[in-house]
Each structure stands twice: as structure tokens, then as C-alpha cells.
């Protein structure tokens, strides 16, 4: 990333954040009520290929506090990223770990970290992108939702969107670029997040 493209992206994000602050929670709640949603507790969003939950560092800490696990027992870097000339793999986020293709925290009875689950899980299937309400496929869509539940979802969605933009801005401001190199096996992994760089050697985080 060049210095000018980084500055341009930061400026775009700042504009998006400013616009996001003006989103009306009331309008959002009305739209959610029109669409309708009631969780069917089917667990489909927690299982299989499509389950991939990005988490911010503050969310990881909340989960660790709740379940008493270590950082790398709960989250991992995604597979997509780039290598530097020293063979280190660089990536830009953390995801909840998976086991047997499902979220590690899913069990037949539901979510084992329910009170500490991240924004994505709390607001599924809705999200905001470029200021617009969007939703993923979900069998709970179209089911009646009460005005109170729609209002709570709207508050959470706006909070999530503002947080995503602020986290992206912090990530970019902390990001130190590197010279790209060819793919390499088994090297160190560097995760860039809103708090800076985290290096993983084998199974340890530094
Ligand atoms: S954290 Fe909980 S709600 Fe989120 S995907 Fe995992 S099991 Fe499902």
C-alpha cells in the first residue's frame, strides 16, 4: 500500500464514519420490522463452510475472560493474506477458531459463549455496508419481530458499524507496510489489527 493510497483510504473511512454517525436508529428499526426476523435457533450460521466470524481484539478479550481460554485457543488468523520477503505471512484480522468445520464455540445446546459472543453473532443476519442495511441468508428472516426487538437490533447494528469503521481506521493508522515476497511454508505469521502487529511463532503469540 502506498502512502497516498493509505491516506486516501483513511480519508474515505473518516467520511464514512461521519456519515454513519448520522444514521437514524428509528429508521433502521422500522426497516428491520418491515423485513422481519426471529432467530430459529437452528445453528446454521454457526456451522459449516459459511461460518467465518471476524472478531476485534476487544471482543477476543471479552471471550477469553468469559471462557478462560488463551488467545490462540479461541481465535486464529484467516488463510487469506500476503507474504513478505522474509517469508512471513501477513493478514489483517482474527477469526473465531473452527473445529470440524463449525465454530469452536458451537454445541448442540447452542452457543457456549453466548453472553460474550461478538457483534457479528449478535446482529446476524443483518449488517450495515456503506450506510445501507443488508442481510445474509437466514431462515429466521420474514418472521415477525416486535418493535422493541427491532429497536434493540437497530442500536446494536449502528454500534457495530461505527465500531467496524473505527477499528478499520485504527488498523490502517497502525499498519506498517512490507515488501511482498513469494509464498513460503511454515514461517512466522503477523496479524495486523487495530492495536498494531501480533506475531505468531508456531503456537505462540508475541
Ligand atoms: S460465537 Fe456462538 S453465536 Fe457466534 S458463531 Fe460461534 S457458536 Fe455461533
py3Dmol code that shows the C-alpha trace and the ligand (Angstrom):
import py3Dmol

protein = """\
ATOM      1  CA  UNK A   1       0.000   0.000   0.000  1.00  0.00           C
ATOM      2  CA  UNK A   2       1.482   3.377  -0.967  1.00  0.00           C
ATOM      3  CA  UNK A   3       1.463   6.284   1.495  1.00  0.00           C
ATOM      4  CA  UNK A   4      -1.006   8.214  -0.686  1.00  0.00           C
ATOM      5  CA  UNK A   5      -3.393   5.270  -1.089  1.00  0.00           C
ATOM      6  CA  UNK A   6      -3.288   4.703   2.688  1.00  0.00           C
ATOM      7  CA  UNK A   7      -4.109   8.375   3.292  1.00  0.00           C
ATOM      8  CA  UNK A   8      -6.907   8.264   0.722  1.00  0.00           C
ATOM      9  CA  UNK A   9      -8.412   5.174   2.355  1.00  0.00           C
ATOM     10  CA  UNK A  10      -8.203   6.812   5.784  1.00  0.00           C
ATOM     11  CA  UNK A  11      -9.942   9.916   4.417  1.00  0.00           C
ATOM     12  CA  UNK A  12     -12.692   7.738   2.855  1.00  0.00           C
ATOM     13  CA  UNK A  13     -13.194   5.870   6.125  1.00  0.00           C
ATOM     14  CA  UNK A  14     -13.350   9.112   8.079  1.00  0.00           C
ATOM     15  CA  UNK A  15     -16.071  10.380   5.728  1.00  0.00           C
ATOM     16  CA  UNK A  16     -17.957   7.087   6.068  1.00  0.00           C
ATOM     17  CA  UNK A  17     -17.680   7.277   9.855  1.00  0.00           C
ATOM     18  CA  UNK A  18     -19.023  10.816   9.881  1.00  0.00           C
ATOM     19  CA  UNK A  19     -21.967   9.763   7.717  1.00  0.00           C
ATOM     20  CA  UNK A  20     -22.538   6.672   9.871  1.00  0.00           C
ATOM     21  CA  UNK A  21     -22.913   8.830  12.996  1.00  0.00           C
ATOM     22  CA  UNK A  22     -25.996  10.373  11.363  1.00  0.00           C
ATOM     23  CA  UNK A  23     -27.780   7.069  10.716  1.00  0.00           C
ATOM     24  CA  UNK A  24     -31.246   7.135  12.262  1.00  0.00           C
ATOM     25  CA  UNK A  25     -31.773   4.213  14.623  1.00  0.00           C
ATOM     26  CA  UNK A  26     -35.540   4.768  14.326  1.00  0.00           C
ATOM     27  CA  UNK A  27     -35.454   4.389  10.524  1.00  0.00           C
ATOM     28  CA  UNK A  28     -33.252   1.335  10.855  1.00  0.00           C
ATOM     29  CA  UNK A  29     -35.635  -0.211  13.369  1.00  0.00           C
ATOM     30  CA  UNK A  30     -38.620   0.409  11.055  1.00  0.00           C
ATOM     31  CA  UNK A  31     -36.800  -1.266   8.172  1.00  0.00           C
ATOM     32  CA  UNK A  32     -35.905  -4.277  10.360  1.00  0.00           C
ATOM     33  CA  UNK A  33     -39.531  -4.533  11.417  1.00  0.00           C
ATOM     34  CA  UNK A  34     -40.620  -4.480   7.757  1.00  0.00           C
ATOM     35  CA  UNK A  35     -38.154  -7.238   6.855  1.00  0.00           C
ATOM     36  CA  UNK A  36     -38.915  -9.269   9.968  1.00  0.00           C
ATOM     37  CA  UNK A  37     -36.614 -11.599  11.829  1.00  0.00           C
ATOM     38  CA  UNK A  38     -36.864 -14.166  14.590  1.00  0.00           C
ATOM     39  CA  UNK A  39     -33.918 -16.440  15.398  1.00  0.00           C
ATOM     40  CA  UNK A  40     -34.971 -20.061  14.809  1.00  0.00           C
ATOM     41  CA  UNK A  41     -32.081 -21.400  16.919  1.00  0.00           C
ATOM     42  CA  UNK A  42     -31.177 -23.704  14.007  1.00  0.00           C
ATOM     43  CA  UNK A  43     -27.444 -23.064  14.487  1.00  0.00           C
ATOM     44  CA  UNK A  44     -26.909 -22.857  10.718  1.00  0.00           C
ATOM     45  CA  UNK A  45     -24.992 -19.606  10.995  1.00  0.00           C
ATOM     46  CA  UNK A  46     -22.609 -21.240  13.494  1.00  0.00           C
ATOM     47  CA  UNK A  47     -21.807 -24.297  11.401  1.00  0.00           C
ATOM     48  CA  UNK A  48     -20.193 -25.284   8.138  1.00  0.00           C
ATOM     49  CA  UNK A  49     -18.344 -23.541   5.326  1.00  0.00           C
ATOM     50  CA  UNK A  50     -20.194 -20.253   5.577  1.00  0.00           C
ATOM     51  CA  UNK A  51     -19.387 -19.783   9.241  1.00  0.00           C
ATOM     52  CA  UNK A  52     -16.474 -17.366   9.500  1.00  0.00           C
ATOM     53  CA  UNK A  53     -16.606 -14.885  12.348  1.00  0.00           C
ATOM     54  CA  UNK A  54     -14.188 -11.952  12.324  1.00  0.00           C
ATOM     55  CA  UNK A  55     -13.516 -10.560  15.793  1.00  0.00           C
ATOM     56  CA  UNK A  56     -11.917  -7.370  17.042  1.00  0.00           C
ATOM     57  CA  UNK A  57      -9.214  -7.500  19.747  1.00  0.00           C
ATOM     58  CA  UNK A  58     -11.560  -6.128  22.441  1.00  0.00           C
ATOM     59  CA  UNK A  59     -14.070  -8.860  21.566  1.00  0.00           C
ATOM     60  CA  UNK A  60     -11.379 -11.525  21.816  1.00  0.00           C
ATOM     61  CA  UNK A  61     -10.528 -10.310  25.330  1.00  0.00           C
ATOM     62  CA  UNK A  62     -14.187 -10.432  26.372  1.00  0.00           C
ATOM     63  CA  UNK A  63     -14.451 -14.014  25.093  1.00  0.00           C
ATOM     64  CA  UNK A  64     -11.222 -15.070  26.860  1.00  0.00           C
ATOM     65  CA  UNK A  65     -12.420 -13.539  30.105  1.00  0.00           C
ATOM     66  CA  UNK A  66     -15.700 -15.425  29.754  1.00  0.00           C
ATOM     67  CA  UNK A  67     -14.334 -18.849  28.808  1.00  0.00           C
ATOM     68  CA  UNK A  68     -10.894 -18.784  30.434  1.00  0.00           C
ATOM     69  CA  UNK A  69      -9.031 -19.794  27.267  1.00  0.00           C
ATOM     70  CA  UNK A  70      -5.773 -18.472  25.808  1.00  0.00           C
ATOM     71  CA  UNK A  71      -5.803 -16.150  22.772  1.00  0.00           C
ATOM     72  CA  UNK A  72      -4.765 -18.782  20.223  1.00  0.00           C
ATOM     73  CA  UNK A  73      -7.182 -21.332  21.673  1.00  0.00           C
ATOM     74  CA  UNK A  74     -10.092 -19.037  20.780  1.00  0.00           C
ATOM     75  CA  UNK A  75      -9.052 -17.248  17.597  1.00  0.00           C
ATOM     76  CA  UNK A  76      -6.766 -17.687  14.612  1.00  0.00           C
ATOM     77  CA  UNK A  77      -5.620 -15.689  11.596  1.00  0.00           C
ATOM     78  CA  UNK A  78      -7.522 -16.323   8.354  1.00  0.00           C
ATOM     79  CA  UNK A  79      -5.930 -18.112   5.401  1.00  0.00           C
ATOM     80  CA  UNK A  80      -6.008 -15.071   3.144  1.00  0.00           C
ATOM     81  CA  UNK A  81      -3.054 -12.722   3.289  1.00  0.00           C
ATOM     82  CA  UNK A  82       0.323 -11.966   1.729  1.00  0.00           C
ATOM     83  CA  UNK A  83       3.931 -12.963   2.325  1.00  0.00           C
ATOM     84  CA  UNK A  84       6.839 -10.609   2.856  1.00  0.00           C
ATOM     85  CA  UNK A  85      10.359 -11.077   1.532  1.00  0.00           C
ATOM     86  CA  UNK A  86      11.414 -12.857   4.723  1.00  0.00           C
ATOM     87  CA  UNK A  87       8.697 -15.495   4.247  1.00  0.00           C
ATOM     88  CA  UNK A  88       6.380 -14.102   6.948  1.00  0.00           C
ATOM     89  CA  UNK A  89       2.662 -14.393   6.303  1.00  0.00           C
ATOM     90  CA  UNK A  90       0.698 -11.163   6.926  1.00  0.00           C
ATOM     91  CA  UNK A  91      -3.023 -10.956   7.495  1.00  0.00           C
ATOM     92  CA  UNK A  92      -5.433  -8.276   8.687  1.00  0.00           C
ATOM     93  CA  UNK A  93      -7.841  -9.823  11.179  1.00  0.00           C
ATOM     94  CA  UNK A  94      -8.699 -12.507  13.698  1.00  0.00           C
ATOM     95  CA  UNK A  95     -11.431 -15.083  13.286  1.00  0.00           C
ATOM     96  CA  UNK A  96     -13.065 -17.393  15.807  1.00  0.00           C
ATOM     97  CA  UNK A  97     -11.463 -20.812  15.643  1.00  0.00           C
ATOM     98  CA  UNK A  98     -13.305 -23.644  13.956  1.00  0.00           C
ATOM     99  CA  UNK A  99     -13.456 -27.303  14.883  1.00  0.00           C
ATOM    100  CA  UNK A 100     -14.685 -29.909  12.444  1.00  0.00           C
ATOM    101  CA  UNK A 101     -15.836 -27.095  10.152  1.00  0.00           C
ATOM    102  CA  UNK A 102     -18.068 -25.455  12.794  1.00  0.00           C
ATOM    103  CA  UNK A 103     -17.458 -22.553  15.134  1.00  0.00           C
ATOM    104  CA  UNK A 104     -15.421 -23.890  18.033  1.00  0.00           C
ATOM    105  CA  UNK A 105     -17.957 -22.484  20.474  1.00  0.00           C
ATOM    106  CA  UNK A 106     -20.996 -24.142  18.950  1.00  0.00           C
ATOM    107  CA  UNK A 107     -22.591 -27.166  20.611  1.00  0.00           C
ATOM    108  CA  UNK A 108     -25.986 -28.886  20.314  1.00  0.00           C
ATOM    109  CA  UNK A 109     -27.364 -26.743  23.115  1.00  0.00           C
ATOM    110  CA  UNK A 110     -26.298 -23.546  21.325  1.00  0.00           C
ATOM    111  CA  UNK A 111     -23.501 -21.030  21.775  1.00  0.00           C
ATOM    112  CA  UNK A 112     -21.122 -21.764  24.655  1.00  0.00           C
ATOM    113  CA  UNK A 113     -20.030 -18.115  24.868  1.00  0.00           C
ATOM    114  CA  UNK A 114     -23.474 -16.590  24.292  1.00  0.00           C
ATOM    115  CA  UNK A 115     -23.126 -13.645  26.753  1.00  0.00           C
ATOM    116  CA  UNK A 116     -19.713 -12.810  25.274  1.00  0.00           C
ATOM    117  CA  UNK A 117     -20.434 -13.539  21.599  1.00  0.00           C
ATOM    118  CA  UNK A 118     -19.129 -10.930  19.149  1.00  0.00           C
ATOM    119  CA  UNK A 119     -21.036  -8.236  17.219  1.00  0.00           C
ATOM    120  CA  UNK A 120     -21.389 -10.382  14.083  1.00  0.00           C
ATOM    121  CA  UNK A 121     -23.248 -13.073  16.033  1.00  0.00           C
ATOM    122  CA  UNK A 122     -25.371 -10.581  17.967  1.00  0.00           C
ATOM    123  CA  UNK A 123     -26.586  -8.872  14.810  1.00  0.00           C
ATOM    124  CA  UNK A 124     -26.821 -11.821  12.400  1.00  0.00           C
ATOM    125  CA  UNK A 125     -28.261 -11.891   9.742  1.00  0.00           C
ATOM    126  CA  UNK A 126     -28.157  -8.071   9.468  1.00  0.00           C
ATOM    127  CA  UNK A 127     -25.236  -5.770   8.812  1.00  0.00           C
ATOM    128  CA  UNK A 128     -24.627  -2.265   7.508  1.00  0.00           C
ATOM    129  CA  UNK A 129     -22.450  -1.593   4.459  1.00  0.00           C
ATOM    130  CA  UNK A 130     -21.888   1.870   3.003  1.00  0.00           C
ATOM    131  CA  UNK A 131     -24.632   3.074   5.309  1.00  0.00           C
ATOM    132  CA  UNK A 132     -27.233   0.636   3.988  1.00  0.00           C
ATOM    133  CA  UNK A 133     -28.970  -2.191   5.781  1.00  0.00           C
ATOM    134  CA  UNK A 134     -28.151  -5.592   4.303  1.00  0.00           C
ATOM    135  CA  UNK A 135     -28.784  -9.150   5.376  1.00  0.00           C
ATOM    136  CA  UNK A 136     -27.386 -12.618   4.805  1.00  0.00           C
ATOM    137  CA  UNK A 137     -29.478 -15.672   4.076  1.00  0.00           C
ATOM    138  CA  UNK A 138     -31.249 -16.909   7.179  1.00  0.00           C
ATOM    139  CA  UNK A 139     -34.360 -18.972   7.785  1.00  0.00           C
ATOM    140  CA  UNK A 140     -35.425 -16.515  10.527  1.00  0.00           C
ATOM    141  CA  UNK A 141     -35.932 -13.672   8.033  1.00  0.00           C
ATOM    142  CA  UNK A 142     -39.531 -12.695   7.323  1.00  0.00           C
ATOM    143  CA  UNK A 143     -40.753 -13.733  10.789  1.00  0.00           C
ATOM    144  CA  UNK A 144     -42.493 -11.118  12.901  1.00  0.00           C
ATOM    145  CA  UNK A 145     -40.254  -9.090  15.201  1.00  0.00           C
ATOM    146  CA  UNK A 146     -41.540  -6.855  17.991  1.00  0.00           C
ATOM    147  CA  UNK A 147     -40.871  -3.092  17.841  1.00  0.00           C
ATOM    148  CA  UNK A 148     -38.711  -3.425  20.973  1.00  0.00           C
ATOM    149  CA  UNK A 149     -36.583  -6.199  19.476  1.00  0.00           C
ATOM    150  CA  UNK A 150     -36.239  -4.278  16.194  1.00  0.00           C
ATOM    151  CA  UNK A 151     -35.149  -1.175  18.117  1.00  0.00           C
ATOM    152  CA  UNK A 152     -32.545  -3.159  20.093  1.00  0.00           C
ATOM    153  CA  UNK A 153     -31.233  -4.716  16.886  1.00  0.00           C
ATOM    154  CA  UNK A 154     -31.025  -1.270  15.256  1.00  0.00           C
ATOM    155  CA  UNK A 155     -28.991   0.126  18.172  1.00  0.00           C
ATOM    156  CA  UNK A 156     -26.628  -2.849  18.038  1.00  0.00           C
ATOM    157  CA  UNK A 157     -26.254  -2.633  14.261  1.00  0.00           C
ATOM    158  CA  UNK A 158     -25.330   1.035  14.337  1.00  0.00           C
ATOM    159  CA  UNK A 159     -22.914   0.389  17.200  1.00  0.00           C
ATOM    160  CA  UNK A 160     -21.356  -2.485  15.236  1.00  0.00           C
ATOM    161  CA  UNK A 161     -20.988  -0.356  12.102  1.00  0.00           C
ATOM    162  CA  UNK A 162     -19.366   2.543  13.969  1.00  0.00           C
ATOM    163  CA  UNK A 163     -17.036   0.083  15.708  1.00  0.00           C
ATOM    164  CA  UNK A 164     -16.079  -1.567  12.412  1.00  0.00           C
ATOM    165  CA  UNK A 165     -15.182   1.794  10.902  1.00  0.00           C
ATOM    166  CA  UNK A 166     -13.199   2.907  13.952  1.00  0.00           C
ATOM    167  CA  UNK A 167     -11.346  -0.432  14.097  1.00  0.00           C
ATOM    168  CA  UNK A 168     -10.533  -0.185  10.371  1.00  0.00           C
ATOM    169  CA  UNK A 169      -9.198   3.339  10.883  1.00  0.00           C
ATOM    170  CA  UNK A 170      -7.008   2.252  13.811  1.00  0.00           C
ATOM    171  CA  UNK A 171      -5.762  -0.719  11.815  1.00  0.00           C
ATOM    172  CA  UNK A 172      -4.751   1.497   8.911  1.00  0.00           C
ATOM    173  CA  UNK A 173      -3.105   4.104  11.126  1.00  0.00           C
ATOM    174  CA  UNK A 174      -1.058   1.386  12.872  1.00  0.00           C
ATOM    175  CA  UNK A 175      -0.286  -0.532   9.690  1.00  0.00           C
ATOM    176  CA  UNK A 176       3.387  -0.742   8.716  1.00  0.00           C
ATOM    177  CA  UNK A 177       3.691  -1.824   5.122  1.00  0.00           C
ATOM    178  CA  UNK A 178       6.148  -4.503   3.987  1.00  0.00           C
ATOM    179  CA  UNK A 179       7.788  -5.661   0.771  1.00  0.00           C
ATOM    180  CA  UNK A 180       5.854  -8.522  -0.790  1.00  0.00           C
ATOM    181  CA  UNK A 181       7.606 -11.854  -1.370  1.00  0.00           C
ATOM    182  CA  UNK A 182       6.715 -15.303  -2.729  1.00  0.00           C
ATOM    183  CA  UNK A 183       4.530 -17.727  -0.716  1.00  0.00           C
ATOM    184  CA  UNK A 184       6.543 -19.642   1.873  1.00  0.00           C
ATOM    185  CA  UNK A 185       5.750 -22.637   4.067  1.00  0.00           C
ATOM    186  CA  UNK A 186       5.595 -22.649   7.842  1.00  0.00           C
ATOM    187  CA  UNK A 187       7.046 -19.230   8.617  1.00  0.00           C
ATOM    188  CA  UNK A 188       6.060 -16.676  11.192  1.00  0.00           C
ATOM    189  CA  UNK A 189       2.602 -15.127  10.912  1.00  0.00           C
ATOM    190  CA  UNK A 190       1.979 -11.422  11.505  1.00  0.00           C
ATOM    191  CA  UNK A 191      -1.575 -10.316  12.267  1.00  0.00           C
ATOM    192  CA  UNK A 192      -2.172  -6.582  11.786  1.00  0.00           C
ATOM    193  CA  UNK A 193      -5.141  -5.333  13.770  1.00  0.00           C
ATOM    194  CA  UNK A 194      -6.383  -2.113  15.328  1.00  0.00           C
ATOM    195  CA  UNK A 195      -3.819  -2.448  18.127  1.00  0.00           C
ATOM    196  CA  UNK A 196      -0.801  -2.989  15.874  1.00  0.00           C
ATOM    197  CA  UNK A 197       1.126  -6.151  14.984  1.00  0.00           C
ATOM    198  CA  UNK A 198       0.868  -9.512  16.696  1.00  0.00           C
ATOM    199  CA  UNK A 199       3.434 -12.143  15.746  1.00  0.00           C
ATOM    200  CA  UNK A 200       2.739 -15.838  15.944  1.00  0.00           C
ATOM    201  CA  UNK A 201       5.636 -18.295  16.107  1.00  0.00           C
ATOM    202  CA  UNK A 202       4.358 -21.859  15.961  1.00  0.00           C
ATOM    203  CA  UNK A 203       1.557 -21.918  18.524  1.00  0.00           C
ATOM    204  CA  UNK A 204       2.715 -18.849  20.477  1.00  0.00           C
ATOM    205  CA  UNK A 205       1.706 -15.228  20.235  1.00  0.00           C
ATOM    206  CA  UNK A 206       4.208 -12.374  20.741  1.00  0.00           C
TER     207      UNK A 206
END
"""
ligand_1 = """\
8
LIG
S -19.685 -17.490 18.763
Fe -21.594 -18.507 19.274
S -23.168 -17.461 18.061
Fe -21.164 -16.939 17.156
S -20.818 -18.453 15.517
Fe -19.858 -19.257 17.391
S -21.428 -20.566 18.337
Fe -22.478 -19.246 16.846
"""
view = py3Dmol.view(width=600, height=400)
view.addModel(protein, "pdb")
view.setStyle({"model": 0}, {"cartoon": {"style": "trace"}})
view.addModel(ligand_1, "xyz")
view.setStyle({"model": 1}, {"stick": {}})
view.zoomTo()
view.show()
